[in-house]
Amino acid sequence: MSQGSRVTLDGAGLSLSRIVLGGWRLLDGTSKPSASDVARLIQGSIDLGITSFDHADIYGNYGVEQAFGEGLKDWGGPRDTIELISKCDIMLKSNARPDNRLKHYDTSAAHIRASVERSLTNLHTDYLDILLIHRPDPLMNADETASGLESVVKAGKVRAVGVSNFSPSQFDLLASRLSFPLVTNQIEMSVLQTSPLFDGSLDHAQRLRYAPMIWSPLGGGKLFSSNGQRESCVRDVLGEVGAKIGVEDISAIAIAWLLCHPARLIPVLGSLNLDRLAAMSRALDIELDRQQWFEILKAATGRDVP
């Protein structure tokens, strides 16, 4: 199963690179990266075929979008050669948002519009390619949320919308109020988090023909850092499969395992190291056969398939 370099999003008239770069760790270092540092990351990613960049208003205590935007400004390349994704509705208790007394969610139309305006300003752009509702909101009024999303699309400030961490029923509720399709659901999945294979999430994606984005595609680093029996077993099997096909980096095998799925999964990588991104991007050239895929699944779940 060879992998294409892009994924077309149904009904949206746009596509994403087969692998997306996530910006949530951009400000995790001991010092803030300079605009030129970020510009080099952007160009280096593009050189690897990664043209899509995933953000959220809350990342880096509400600071990542601005830092990335300064890098975009320094990069100065054509806006229509990249795709910018952001998210809203999580409200963190933060010194950057003094009105937030506690963590909560806000899917009101007013908040959606205000968040989009801030993201556009921070990213130095006129539009987002995709806006995602970041987490399910127990107080979501589907009609009002849909109204907010419709307004930012109609205004040309957002090209397409989706959700993140939604169950199939939550997805369907919001979709039922929109005049256009939700183009993705960004969910957690990896060789250490296989529940979407069995809880209906990927069945739902195939039925409605949207491509899910995948966060923590390497288990949030646990694939490499945990010494648990399950993690060790998965690492061993990934290494064995890699040895058979001539690939040493098990992260590339783990990403290739996701890319095999017919739901057209789009992994969002968190590394900001271009050498690591290049190593993981080798997944695009890896072809696992069915038995290799199930061998990895067996290690992940600790049992044969029923």
ChimeraX commands (.cxc) that place a marker at each C-alpha (Angstrom):
marker #1 position 0.00,0.00,0.00 radius 0.5
marker #1 position 2.05,2.92,-1.24 radius 0.5
marker #1 position 1.08,6.29,0.23 radius 0.5
marker #1 position 0.16,9.41,-1.73 radius 0.5
marker #1 position 1.79,12.65,-0.74 radius 0.5
marker #1 position -1.50,14.50,-0.10 radius 0.5
marker #1 position -5.01,13.82,1.18 radius 0.5
marker #1 position -7.99,15.49,-0.45 radius 0.5
marker #1 position -10.66,16.57,2.02 radius 0.5
marker #1 position -14.12,15.64,0.81 radius 0.5
marker #1 position -16.34,18.57,-0.09 radius 0.5
marker #1 position -13.82,21.22,0.94 radius 0.5
marker #1 position -11.88,21.86,-2.24 radius 0.5
marker #1 position -8.57,21.60,-0.38 radius 0.5
marker #1 position -6.00,19.02,0.56 radius 0.5
marker #1 position -3.44,18.48,3.31 radius 0.5
marker #1 position 0.03,17.01,3.16 radius 0.5
marker #1 position -0.02,13.30,4.02 radius 0.5
marker #1 position 1.80,14.16,7.25 radius 0.5
marker #1 position 1.13,17.35,9.23 radius 0.5
marker #1 position 3.47,19.24,11.55 radius 0.5
marker #1 position 1.99,20.09,14.95 radius 0.5
marker #1 position 3.08,23.28,16.68 radius 0.5
marker #1 position 2.14,22.50,20.28 radius 0.5
marker #1 position 5.76,22.06,21.41 radius 0.5
marker #1 position 7.13,25.17,19.73 radius 0.5
marker #1 position 7.60,27.04,23.02 radius 0.5
marker #1 position 8.63,24.04,25.14 radius 0.5
marker #1 position 12.36,24.82,24.97 radius 0.5
marker #1 position 14.40,26.82,27.44 radius 0.5
marker #1 position 14.32,29.84,25.14 radius 0.5
marker #1 position 11.77,31.14,22.67 radius 0.5
marker #1 position 12.72,30.35,19.06 radius 0.5
marker #1 position 13.47,33.37,16.91 radius 0.5
marker #1 position 11.42,34.23,13.85 radius 0.5
marker #1 position 14.28,33.04,11.65 radius 0.5
marker #1 position 14.42,29.72,13.55 radius 0.5
marker #1 position 10.73,29.16,12.89 radius 0.5
marker #1 position 11.12,30.23,9.26 radius 0.5
marker #1 position 13.83,27.58,8.80 radius 0.5
marker #1 position 11.52,24.99,10.37 radius 0.5
marker #1 position 8.73,25.96,8.00 radius 0.5
marker #1 position 10.93,25.79,4.91 radius 0.5
marker #1 position 12.60,22.58,6.06 radius 0.5
marker #1 position 9.20,20.98,6.57 radius 0.5
marker #1 position 8.05,22.09,3.13 radius 0.5
marker #1 position 11.21,20.60,1.63 radius 0.5
marker #1 position 10.14,17.28,3.18 radius 0.5
marker #1 position 6.68,17.59,1.63 radius 0.5
marker #1 position 5.03,18.68,4.90 radius 0.5
marker #1 position 3.03,21.77,3.95 radius 0.5
marker #1 position 0.27,21.59,6.58 radius 0.5
marker #1 position 0.73,23.07,10.07 radius 0.5
marker #1 position -1.54,22.33,13.02 radius 0.5
marker #1 position -2.15,24.83,15.84 radius 0.5
marker #1 position -4.61,25.74,18.58 radius 0.5
marker #1 position -5.24,29.01,20.31 radius 0.5
marker #1 position -4.21,27.53,23.70 radius 0.5
marker #1 position -0.87,26.01,22.68 radius 0.5
marker #1 position 2.10,27.34,24.61 radius 0.5
marker #1 position -0.12,29.17,27.12 radius 0.5
marker #1 position -1.74,31.00,24.20 radius 0.5
marker #1 position 1.66,31.88,22.73 radius 0.5
marker #1 position 2.48,29.39,19.96 radius 0.5
marker #1 position 0.36,30.92,17.21 radius 0.5
marker #1 position 2.06,34.29,17.62 radius 0.5
marker #1 position 5.56,32.76,17.62 radius 0.5
marker #1 position 4.73,30.70,14.54 radius 0.5
marker #1 position 3.18,33.73,12.87 radius 0.5
marker #1 position 6.39,35.71,13.31 radius 0.5
marker #1 position 8.20,32.82,11.65 radius 0.5
marker #1 position 5.70,32.79,8.81 radius 0.5
marker #1 position 6.23,36.49,8.29 radius 0.5
marker #1 position 10.00,35.97,8.18 radius 0.5
marker #1 position 9.61,32.99,5.82 radius 0.5
marker #1 position 7.62,35.11,3.38 radius 0.5
marker #1 position 6.68,32.34,0.99 radius 0.5
marker #1 position 3.42,32.10,-0.97 radius 0.5
marker #1 position 0.50,31.64,1.44 radius 0.5
marker #1 position -1.33,29.34,-0.97 radius 0.5
marker #1 position 1.50,26.78,-0.85 radius 0.5
marker #1 position 0.85,25.92,2.81 radius 0.5
marker #1 position -2.17,25.01,4.94 radius 0.5
marker #1 position -2.83,26.48,8.38 radius 0.5
marker #1 position -5.07,24.67,10.85 radius 0.5
marker #1 position -6.15,25.96,14.24 radius 0.5
marker #1 position -8.59,25.10,17.01 radius 0.5
marker #1 position -10.74,26.87,19.56 radius 0.5
marker #1 position -13.18,26.38,22.46 radius 0.5
marker #1 position -10.87,25.24,25.29 radius 0.5
marker #1 position -10.65,28.03,27.86 radius 0.5
marker #1 position -7.61,27.59,30.11 radius 0.5
marker #1 position -7.05,29.20,33.48 radius 0.5
marker #1 position -4.07,31.32,32.48 radius 0.5
marker #1 position -2.36,34.62,33.11 radius 0.5
marker #1 position -2.87,35.20,29.39 radius 0.5
marker #1 position -6.65,34.97,29.91 radius 0.5
marker #1 position -7.30,36.60,33.31 radius 0.5
marker #1 position -11.09,36.33,32.94 radius 0.5
marker #1 position -10.92,32.50,32.97 radius 0.5
marker #1 position -11.50,31.42,36.58 radius 0.5
marker #1 position -11.14,27.72,35.70 radius 0.5
marker #1 position -10.73,25.47,32.68 radius 0.5
marker #1 position -13.94,25.25,30.69 radius 0.5
marker #1 position -15.25,25.21,27.13 radius 0.5
marker #1 position -16.92,27.86,24.98 radius 0.5
marker #1 position -18.52,26.94,21.67 radius 0.5
marker #1 position -20.62,30.10,21.43 radius 0.5
marker #1 position -20.76,31.86,18.07 radius 0.5
marker #1 position -19.21,34.97,19.59 radius 0.5
marker #1 position -16.22,33.05,20.94 radius 0.5
marker #1 position -15.67,31.23,17.65 radius 0.5
marker #1 position -15.60,34.52,15.75 radius 0.5
marker #1 position -13.31,36.21,18.29 radius 0.5
marker #1 position -10.93,33.24,18.38 radius 0.5
marker #1 position -10.65,33.19,14.59 radius 0.5
marker #1 position -9.83,36.90,14.55 radius 0.5
marker #1 position -7.07,36.39,17.13 radius 0.5
marker #1 position -5.64,33.42,15.24 radius 0.5
marker #1 position -5.55,35.39,11.99 radius 0.5
marker #1 position -3.77,38.26,13.71 radius 0.5
marker #1 position -1.29,35.96,15.47 radius 0.5
marker #1 position -0.51,33.97,12.33 radius 0.5
marker #1 position -0.24,37.04,10.05 radius 0.5
marker #1 position -2.70,35.55,7.59 radius 0.5
marker #1 position -6.06,36.45,6.05 radius 0.5
marker #1 position -7.60,33.00,6.43 radius 0.5
marker #1 position -7.33,29.60,8.09 radius 0.5
marker #1 position -7.54,26.56,5.88 radius 0.5
marker #1 position -9.28,24.59,8.64 radius 0.5
marker #1 position -10.79,25.56,11.98 radius 0.5
marker #1 position -11.48,22.76,14.47 radius 0.5
marker #1 position -13.66,22.74,17.56 radius 0.5
marker #1 position -10.99,21.47,19.95 radius 0.5
marker #1 position -13.00,19.46,22.50 radius 0.5
marker #1 position -16.65,18.47,22.96 radius 0.5
marker #1 position -18.50,21.09,24.99 radius 0.5
marker #1 position -21.25,19.71,27.29 radius 0.5
marker #1 position -23.07,23.03,26.87 radius 0.5
marker #1 position -22.74,23.16,23.10 radius 0.5
marker #1 position -25.84,24.57,21.45 radius 0.5
marker #1 position -25.45,22.94,18.05 radius 0.5
marker #1 position -27.44,25.63,16.26 radius 0.5
marker #1 position -25.38,28.46,17.74 radius 0.5
marker #1 position -22.04,26.69,17.21 radius 0.5
marker #1 position -22.98,25.97,13.62 radius 0.5
marker #1 position -23.98,29.62,13.17 radius 0.5
marker #1 position -20.55,30.74,14.34 radius 0.5
marker #1 position -18.81,28.32,12.02 radius 0.5
marker #1 position -21.01,29.29,9.08 radius 0.5
marker #1 position -20.26,32.97,9.65 radius 0.5
marker #1 position -16.46,32.62,9.57 radius 0.5
marker #1 position -16.63,30.46,6.44 radius 0.5
marker #1 position -19.03,32.86,4.71 radius 0.5
marker #1 position -16.70,35.75,5.56 radius 0.5
marker #1 position -13.80,33.97,3.86 radius 0.5
marker #1 position -11.82,33.76,7.09 radius 0.5
marker #1 position -11.96,29.95,7.25 radius 0.5
marker #1 position -11.99,27.60,4.26 radius 0.5
marker #1 position -13.28,24.48,6.02 radius 0.5
marker #1 position -14.23,23.31,9.50 radius 0.5
marker #1 position -13.90,20.14,11.53 radius 0.5
marker #1 position -13.77,18.88,15.09 radius 0.5
marker #1 position -11.30,17.28,17.46 radius 0.5
marker #1 position -11.84,14.51,20.02 radius 0.5
marker #1 position -15.55,14.19,19.11 radius 0.5
marker #1 position -17.46,10.93,19.35 radius 0.5
marker #1 position -19.39,9.88,16.23 radius 0.5
marker #1 position -22.68,11.05,17.78 radius 0.5
marker #1 position -21.20,14.44,18.74 radius 0.5
marker #1 position -19.83,14.78,15.21 radius 0.5
marker #1 position -23.23,13.93,13.72 radius 0.5
marker #1 position -25.05,16.44,15.92 radius 0.5
marker #1 position -22.92,19.39,14.79 radius 0.5
marker #1 position -22.84,18.18,11.18 radius 0.5
marker #1 position -26.65,18.08,11.11 radius 0.5
marker #1 position -26.76,21.86,11.61 radius 0.5
marker #1 position -24.20,22.83,8.96 radius 0.5
marker #1 position -24.70,23.55,5.26 radius 0.5
marker #1 position -21.27,22.10,4.48 radius 0.5
marker #1 position -19.50,18.94,5.68 radius 0.5
marker #1 position -17.16,18.64,8.62 radius 0.5
marker #1 position -13.89,17.67,6.94 radius 0.5
marker #1 position -12.07,15.92,9.78 radius 0.5
marker #1 position -12.10,14.73,13.37 radius 0.5
marker #1 position -8.68,14.98,15.02 radius 0.5
marker #1 position -8.41,12.02,17.39 radius 0.5
marker #1 position -5.74,10.25,19.41 radius 0.5
marker #1 position -4.41,7.05,17.86 radius 0.5
marker #1 position -1.13,5.15,17.77 radius 0.5
marker #1 position 0.25,1.65,18.16 radius 0.5
marker #1 position -0.28,2.29,21.88 radius 0.5
marker #1 position -3.78,3.75,21.50 radius 0.5
marker #1 position -5.80,1.50,19.23 radius 0.5
marker #1 position -9.33,2.15,20.50 radius 0.5
marker #1 position -10.45,4.05,17.35 radius 0.5
marker #1 position -10.14,0.75,15.49 radius 0.5
marker #1 position -12.84,-0.76,17.66 radius 0.5
marker #1 position -15.05,2.05,19.04 radius 0.5
marker #1 position -16.63,3.08,15.75 radius 0.5
marker #1 position -14.51,6.21,15.17 radius 0.5
marker #1 position -12.81,4.97,12.01 radius 0.5
marker #1 position -15.97,3.22,10.79 radius 0.5
marker #1 position -17.73,6.58,11.06 radius 0.5
marker #1 position -14.93,8.29,9.13 radius 0.5
marker #1 position -15.12,5.78,6.30 radius 0.5
marker #1 position -18.91,5.94,6.16 radius 0.5
marker #1 position -18.89,9.72,5.81 radius 0.5
marker #1 position -15.65,9.75,3.78 radius 0.5
marker #1 position -13.75,12.28,5.91 radius 0.5
marker #1 position -10.05,11.84,6.70 radius 0.5
marker #1 position -9.26,11.81,10.46 radius 0.5
marker #1 position -6.25,13.70,11.71 radius 0.5
marker #1 position -4.25,11.79,14.34 radius 0.5
marker #1 position -2.65,13.40,17.39 radius 0.5
marker #1 position 0.04,11.66,19.47 radius 0.5
marker #1 position 0.72,9.18,16.64 radius 0.5
marker #1 position 3.75,7.89,18.60 radius 0.5
marker #1 position 1.92,7.61,21.90 radius 0.5
marker #1 position 3.10,10.95,23.22 radius 0.5
marker #1 position 6.67,9.63,23.33 radius 0.5
marker #1 position 5.74,6.60,25.44 radius 0.5
marker #1 position 6.70,4.34,22.57 radius 0.5
marker #1 position 10.31,5.26,23.30 radius 0.5
marker #1 position 10.33,6.32,26.95 radius 0.5
marker #1 position 8.19,3.73,28.72 radius 0.5
marker #1 position 9.74,0.52,30.03 radius 0.5
marker #1 position 6.39,-1.22,30.45 radius 0.5
marker #1 position 5.99,-4.75,29.14 radius 0.5
marker #1 position 3.48,-3.73,26.47 radius 0.5
marker #1 position 5.60,-0.84,25.19 radius 0.5
marker #1 position 8.71,-3.04,25.11 radius 0.5
marker #1 position 6.83,-5.71,23.18 radius 0.5
marker #1 position 5.55,-3.18,20.63 radius 0.5
marker #1 position 9.06,-1.74,20.19 radius 0.5
marker #1 position 10.46,-5.23,19.61 radius 0.5
marker #1 position 7.87,-6.10,16.98 radius 0.5
marker #1 position 8.29,-2.75,15.21 radius 0.5
marker #1 position 12.02,-3.41,15.15 radius 0.5
marker #1 position 11.53,-6.91,13.76 radius 0.5
marker #1 position 9.20,-5.69,11.03 radius 0.5
marker #1 position 11.59,-2.85,10.23 radius 0.5
marker #1 position 14.53,-5.24,9.96 radius 0.5
marker #1 position 12.64,-7.32,7.42 radius 0.5
marker #1 position 12.00,-4.33,5.17 radius 0.5
marker #1 position 15.27,-2.48,5.73 radius 0.5
marker #1 position 14.04,0.38,7.95 radius 0.5
marker #1 position 15.86,0.95,11.25 radius 0.5
marker #1 position 13.74,3.76,12.68 radius 0.5
marker #1 position 10.75,2.24,14.48 radius 0.5
marker #1 position 8.95,5.60,14.50 radius 0.5
marker #1 position 8.68,5.39,10.71 radius 0.5
marker #1 position 7.22,1.89,11.01 radius 0.5
marker #1 position 4.71,3.11,13.62 radius 0.5
marker #1 position 3.63,5.97,11.36 radius 0.5
marker #1 position 3.43,3.66,8.34 radius 0.5
marker #1 position 1.13,1.39,10.38 radius 0.5
marker #1 position -1.30,4.30,10.70 radius 0.5
marker #1 position -0.99,5.25,7.04 radius 0.5
marker #1 position -2.07,1.76,6.01 radius 0.5
marker #1 position -5.60,2.26,7.28 radius 0.5
marker #1 position -8.21,2.88,4.54 radius 0.5
marker #1 position -9.77,5.79,6.49 radius 0.5
marker #1 position -6.85,7.92,5.18 radius 0.5
marker #1 position -5.41,8.84,8.56 radius 0.5
marker #1 position -3.32,12.03,8.69 radius 0.5
marker #1 position -0.66,11.84,11.45 radius 0.5
marker #1 position 0.23,15.11,13.20 radius 0.5
marker #1 position 3.90,14.94,14.19 radius 0.5
marker #1 position 5.14,16.82,17.23 radius 0.5
marker #1 position 8.89,16.83,16.63 radius 0.5
marker #1 position 10.46,20.16,15.67 radius 0.5
marker #1 position 13.76,18.52,14.72 radius 0.5
marker #1 position 14.10,18.40,10.94 radius 0.5
marker #1 position 16.28,15.29,11.03 radius 0.5
marker #1 position 13.63,13.47,13.07 radius 0.5
marker #1 position 10.90,14.72,10.75 radius 0.5
marker #1 position 12.87,13.42,7.79 radius 0.5
marker #1 position 13.27,10.01,9.46 radius 0.5
marker #1 position 9.56,9.78,10.26 radius 0.5
marker #1 position 8.61,10.96,6.78 radius 0.5
marker #1 position 10.18,7.77,5.44 radius 0.5
marker #1 position 6.89,6.19,6.47 radius 0.5
marker #1 position 5.45,7.49,3.20 radius 0.5
marker #1 position 7.66,5.05,1.31 radius 0.5
marker #1 position 7.03,2.03,3.54 radius 0.5
marker #1 position 4.67,-0.70,2.37 radius 0.5
marker #1 position 3.52,-3.04,5.13 radius 0.5
marker #1 position 1.70,-6.17,4.07 radius 0.5
marker #1 position -1.45,-7.27,5.89 radius 0.5
marker #1 position 0.31,-9.82,8.05 radius 0.5
marker #1 position 2.91,-7.29,9.17 radius 0.5
marker #1 position 0.12,-4.84,10.04 radius 0.5
marker #1 position -1.69,-7.48,12.10 radius 0.5
marker #1 position 1.55,-8.57,13.72 radius 0.5
marker #1 position 1.95,-5.02,15.05 radius 0.5
marker #1 position -1.70,-4.93,16.12 radius 0.5
marker #1 position -1.22,-8.17,18.05 radius 0.5
marker #1 position 1.72,-6.67,19.92 radius 0.5
marker #1 position -0.31,-3.51,20.60 radius 0.5
marker #1 position -3.34,-5.33,21.98 radius 0.5
marker #1 position -1.59,-8.34,23.49 radius 0.5
marker #1 position -3.79,-10.84,21.67 radius 0.5
marker #1 position -4.71,-12.29,18.31 radius 0.5
marker #1 position -7.66,-10.74,16.53 radius 0.5
marker #1 position -10.94,-12.46,17.51 radius 0.5
marker link #1:1,2 radius 0.2
marker link #1:2,3 radius 0.2
marker link #1:3,4 radius 0.2
marker link #1:4,5 radius 0.2
marker link #1:5,6 radius 0.2
marker link #1:6,7 radius 0.2
marker link #1:7,8 radius 0.2
marker link #1:8,9 radius 0.2
marker link #1:9,10 radius 0.2
marker link #1:10,11 radius 0.2
marker link #1:11,12 radius 0.2
marker link #1:12,13 radius 0.2
marker link #1:13,14 radius 0.2
marker link #1:14,15 radius 0.2
marker link #1:15,16 radius 0.2
marker link #1:16,17 radius 0.2
marker link #1:17,18 radius 0.2
marker link #1:18,19 radius 0.2
marker link #1:19,20 radius 0.2
marker link #1:20,21 radius 0.2
marker link #1:21,22 radius 0.2
marker link #1:22,23 radius 0.2
marker link #1:23,24 radius 0.2
marker link #1:24,25 radius 0.2
marker link #1:25,26 radius 0.2
marker link #1:26,27 radius 0.2
marker link #1:27,28 radius 0.2
marker link #1:28,29 radius 0.2
marker link #1:29,30 radius 0.2
marker link #1:30,31 radius 0.2
marker link #1:31,32 radius 0.2
marker link #1:32,33 radius 0.2
marker link #1:33,34 radius 0.2
marker link #1:34,35 radius 0.2
marker link #1:35,36 radius 0.2
marker link #1:36,37 radius 0.2
marker link #1:37,38 radius 0.2
marker link #1:38,39 radius 0.2
marker link #1:39,40 radius 0.2
marker link #1:40,41 radius 0.2
marker link #1:41,42 radius 0.2
marker link #1:42,43 radius 0.2
marker link #1:43,44 radius 0.2
marker link #1:44,45 radius 0.2
marker link #1:45,46 radius 0.2
marker link #1:46,47 radius 0.2
marker link #1:47,48 radius 0.2
marker link #1:48,49 radius 0.2
marker link #1:49,50 radius 0.2
marker link #1:50,51 radius 0.2
marker link #1:51,52 radius 0.2
marker link #1:52,53 radius 0.2
marker link #1:53,54 radius 0.2
marker link #1:54,55 radius 0.2
marker link #1:55,56 radius 0.2
marker link #1:56,57 radius 0.2
marker link #1:57,58 radius 0.2
marker link #1:58,59 radius 0.2
marker link #1:59,60 radius 0.2
marker link #1:60,61 radius 0.2
marker link #1:61,62 radius 0.2
marker link #1:62,63 radius 0.2
marker link #1:63,64 radius 0.2
marker link #1:64,65 radius 0.2
marker link #1:65,66 radius 0.2
marker link #1:66,67 radius 0.2
marker link #1:67,68 radius 0.2
marker link #1:68,69 radius 0.2
marker link #1:69,70 radius 0.2
marker link #1:70,71 radius 0.2
marker link #1:71,72 radius 0.2
marker link #1:72,73 radius 0.2
marker link #1:73,74 radius 0.2
marker link #1:74,75 radius 0.2
marker link #1:75,76 radius 0.2
marker link #1:76,77 radius 0.2
marker link #1:77,78 radius 0.2
marker link #1:78,79 radius 0.2
marker link #1:79,80 radius 0.2
marker link #1:80,81 radius 0.2
marker link #1:81,82 radius 0.2
marker link #1:82,83 radius 0.2
marker link #1:83,84 radius 0.2
marker link #1:84,85 radius 0.2
marker link #1:85,86 radius 0.2
marker link #1:86,87 radius 0.2
marker link #1:87,88 radius 0.2
marker link #1:88,89 radius 0.2
marker link #1:89,90 radius 0.2
marker link #1:90,91 radius 0.2
marker link #1:91,92 radius 0.2
marker link #1:92,93 radius 0.2
marker link #1:93,94 radius 0.2
marker link #1:94,95 radius 0.2
marker link #1:95,96 radius 0.2
marker link #1:96,97 radius 0.2
marker link #1:97,98 radius 0.2
marker link #1:98,99 radius 0.2
marker link #1:99,100 radius 0.2
marker link #1:100,101 radius 0.2
marker link #1:101,102 radius 0.2
marker link #1:102,103 radius 0.2
marker link #1:103,104 radius 0.2
marker link #1:104,105 radius 0.2
marker link #1:105,106 radius 0.2
marker link #1:106,107 radius 0.2
marker link #1:107,108 radius 0.2
marker link #1:108,109 radius 0.2
marker link #1:109,110 radius 0.2
marker link #1:110,111 radius 0.2
marker link #1:111,112 radius 0.2
marker link #1:112,113 radius 0.2
marker link #1:113,114 radius 0.2
marker link #1:114,115 radius 0.2
marker link #1:115,116 radius 0.2
marker link #1:116,117 radius 0.2
marker link #1:117,118 radius 0.2
marker link #1:118,119 radius 0.2
marker link #1:119,120 radius 0.2
marker link #1:120,121 radius 0.2
marker link #1:121,122 radius 0.2
marker link #1:122,123 radius 0.2
marker link #1:123,124 radius 0.2
marker link #1:124,125 radius 0.2
marker link #1:125,126 radius 0.2
marker link #1:126,127 radius 0.2
marker link #1:127,128 radius 0.2
marker link #1:128,129 radius 0.2
marker link #1:129,130 radius 0.2
marker link #1:130,131 radius 0.2
marker link #1:131,132 radius 0.2
marker link #1:132,133 radius 0.2
marker link #1:133,134 radius 0.2
marker link #1:134,135 radius 0.2
marker link #1:135,136 radius 0.2
marker link #1:136,137 radius 0.2
marker link #1:137,138 radius 0.2
marker link #1:138,139 radius 0.2
marker link #1:139,140 radius 0.2
marker link #1:140,141 radius 0.2
marker link #1:141,142 radius 0.2
marker link #1:142,143 radius 0.2
marker link #1:143,144 radius 0.2
marker link #1:144,145 radius 0.2
marker link #1:145,146 radius 0.2
marker link #1:146,147 radius 0.2
marker link #1:147,148 radius 0.2
marker link #1:148,149 radius 0.2
marker link #1:149,150 radius 0.2
marker link #1:150,151 radius 0.2
marker link #1:151,152 radius 0.2
marker link #1:152,153 radius 0.2
marker link #1:153,154 radius 0.2
marker link #1:154,155 radius 0.2
marker link #1:155,156 radius 0.2
marker link #1:156,157 radius 0.2
marker link #1:157,158 radius 0.2
marker link #1:158,159 radius 0.2
marker link #1:159,160 radius 0.2
marker link #1:160,161 radius 0.2
marker link #1:161,162 radius 0.2
marker link #1:162,163 radius 0.2
marker link #1:163,164 radius 0.2
marker link #1:164,165 radius 0.2
marker link #1:165,166 radius 0.2
marker link #1:166,167 radius 0.2
marker link #1:167,168 radius 0.2
marker link #1:168,169 radius 0.2
marker link #1:169,170 radius 0.2
marker link #1:170,171 radius 0.2
marker link #1:171,172 radius 0.2
marker link #1:172,173 radius 0.2
marker link #1:173,174 radius 0.2
marker link #1:174,175 radius 0.2
marker link #1:175,176 radius 0.2
marker link #1:176,177 radius 0.2
marker link #1:177,178 radius 0.2
marker link #1:178,179 radius 0.2
marker link #1:179,180 radius 0.2
marker link #1:180,181 radius 0.2
marker link #1:181,182 radius 0.2
marker link #1:182,183 radius 0.2
marker link #1:183,184 radius 0.2
marker link #1:184,185 radius 0.2
marker link #1:185,186 radius 0.2
marker link #1:186,187 radius 0.2
marker link #1:187,188 radius 0.2
marker link #1:188,189 radius 0.2
marker link #1:189,190 radius 0.2
marker link #1:190,191 radius 0.2
marker link #1:191,192 radius 0.2
marker link #1:192,193 radius 0.2
marker link #1:193,194 radius 0.2
marker link #1:194,195 radius 0.2
marker link #1:195,196 radius 0.2
marker link #1:196,197 radius 0.2
marker link #1:197,198 radius 0.2
marker link #1:198,199 radius 0.2
marker link #1:199,200 radius 0.2
marker link #1:200,201 radius 0.2
marker link #1:201,202 radius 0.2
marker link #1:202,203 radius 0.2
marker link #1:203,204 radius 0.2
marker link #1:204,205 radius 0.2
marker link #1:205,206 radius 0.2
marker link #1:206,207 radius 0.2
marker link #1:207,208 radius 0.2
marker link #1:208,209 radius 0.2
marker link #1:209,210 radius 0.2
marker link #1:210,211 radius 0.2
marker link #1:211,212 radius 0.2
marker link #1:212,213 radius 0.2
marker link #1:213,214 radius 0.2
marker link #1:214,215 radius 0.2
marker link #1:215,216 radius 0.2
marker link #1:216,217 radius 0.2
marker link #1:217,218 radius 0.2
marker link #1:218,219 radius 0.2
marker link #1:219,220 radius 0.2
marker link #1:220,221 radius 0.2
marker link #1:221,222 radius 0.2
marker link #1:222,223 radius 0.2
marker link #1:223,224 radius 0.2
marker link #1:224,225 radius 0.2
marker link #1:225,226 radius 0.2
marker link #1:226,227 radius 0.2
marker link #1:227,228 radius 0.2
marker link #1:228,229 radius 0.2
marker link #1:229,230 radius 0.2
marker link #1:230,231 radius 0.2
marker link #1:231,232 radius 0.2
marker link #1:232,233 radius 0.2
marker link #1:233,234 radius 0.2
marker link #1:234,235 radius 0.2
marker link #1:235,236 radius 0.2
marker link #1:236,237 radius 0.2
marker link #1:237,238 radius 0.2
marker link #1:238,239 radius 0.2
marker link #1:239,240 radius 0.2
marker link #1:240,241 radius 0.2
marker link #1:241,242 radius 0.2
marker link #1:242,243 radius 0.2
marker link #1:243,244 radius 0.2
marker link #1:244,245 radius 0.2
marker link #1:245,246 radius 0.2
marker link #1:246,247 radius 0.2
marker link #1:247,248 radius 0.2
marker link #1:248,249 radius 0.2
marker link #1:249,250 radius 0.2
marker link #1:250,251 radius 0.2
marker link #1:251,252 radius 0.2
marker link #1:252,253 radius 0.2
marker link #1:253,254 radius 0.2
marker link #1:254,255 radius 0.2
marker link #1:255,256 radius 0.2
marker link #1:256,257 radius 0.2
marker link #1:257,258 radius 0.2
marker link #1:258,259 radius 0.2
marker link #1:259,260 radius 0.2
marker link #1:260,261 radius 0.2
marker link #1:261,262 radius 0.2
marker link #1:262,263 radius 0.2
marker link #1:263,264 radius 0.2
marker link #1:264,265 radius 0.2
marker link #1:265,266 radius 0.2
marker link #1:266,267 radius 0.2
marker link #1:267,268 radius 0.2
marker link #1:268,269 radius 0.2
marker link #1:269,270 radius 0.2
marker link #1:270,271 radius 0.2
marker link #1:271,272 radius 0.2
marker link #1:272,273 radius 0.2
marker link #1:273,274 radius 0.2
marker link #1:274,275 radius 0.2
marker link #1:275,276 radius 0.2
marker link #1:276,277 radius 0.2
marker link #1:277,278 radius 0.2
marker link #1:278,279 radius 0.2
marker link #1:279,280 radius 0.2
marker link #1:280,281 radius 0.2
marker link #1:281,282 radius 0.2
marker link #1:282,283 radius 0.2
marker link #1:283,284 radius 0.2
marker link #1:284,285 radius 0.2
marker link #1:285,286 radius 0.2
marker link #1:286,287 radius 0.2
marker link #1:287,288 radius 0.2
marker link #1:288,289 radius 0.2
marker link #1:289,290 radius 0.2
marker link #1:290,291 radius 0.2
marker link #1:291,292 radius 0.2
marker link #1:292,293 radius 0.2
marker link #1:293,294 radius 0.2
marker link #1:294,295 radius 0.2
marker link #1:295,296 radius 0.2
marker link #1:296,297 radius 0.2
marker link #1:297,298 radius 0.2
marker link #1:298,299 radius 0.2
marker link #1:299,300 radius 0.2
marker link #1:300,301 radius 0.2
marker link #1:301,302 radius 0.2
marker link #1:302,303 radius 0.2
marker link #1:303,304 radius 0.2
marker link #1:304,305 radius 0.2
marker link #1:305,306 radius 0.2
view
